[in-house]
């Protein structure tokens, strides 16, 4: 039997990303490039949250899968 991967950091990062996606738009007065970068990150966030939740729910998730999901959430 494999040791279960530690998912605590992933759970925390997922919760933080979910919280950030519900905040007001911070791009007022920012450059067009910065606004576009924010908009893309905002568009990518729900999928990152969903993918992280799948890994969190997977009792057989490997450390590599957890690390990949963590990197995607923190992107």
N, C-alpha and C positions, 0 to 999 in steps of 0.2 A: 504494500500500500504506500502510495506517495504521500509526502507531507503536503498539507494544504498550503497554497500560496497565501502570503500575507496581503490582505486586501484593504487594510485600514487606510493607507495613504490614498489609494484609489477612491475609496468611499468619501473621504474628506474632499479630495479634489473635485469629484463629481458634484458633490453638494455645493461647493463654492462656485463652480461653473454654472450650475442651475440657478443659483442666486444672482450671479452677475448678469445672466441673460434676461432677468426680469427687471433690471434697473433701468432708469431713464437714460436716454441717448446722451453720452458724454461728449459728442463730437461737435457741439455748438462752437462755432468760431475756429474750428480746426481746418487744416489744409484738405484739399480734395483727396490727396493720396492717403492721408491719415483716416479720413472718413471712409474711403473705399476699403481700407484694410480692416477697419472696425466692422463695417457692414459684412465683409466676407467672413470674419470670425464669428459674427452673430449668426450668420446663415449656417455655418458649420457646427455650431455648438449643440443644437438638438441631436444631431447624429452622434456626436462624441459622447453625449450624456447617455443616449440609448445603448451605444456600444459598450460603454463602461458598465451599465446596469446588467447587460448580458453576461459580462465577465464576472461581475459580483455575484450574480445568481448561479453561475456555473460552479458546482461543488468540485469539479475536476479541473478547474482552470489552472494552467501552469503559471509559474513565476514569469515566464516570457510573455504570456498573454496578458497578465496583469500589468507588466511593465509597458507593453505596447499600448494598452488602453490608457494607462496613466500618462504616457507621452502625448497621446492624441488629445486627452482632456486638457493638458497643460500647454498645448500648442498655441 
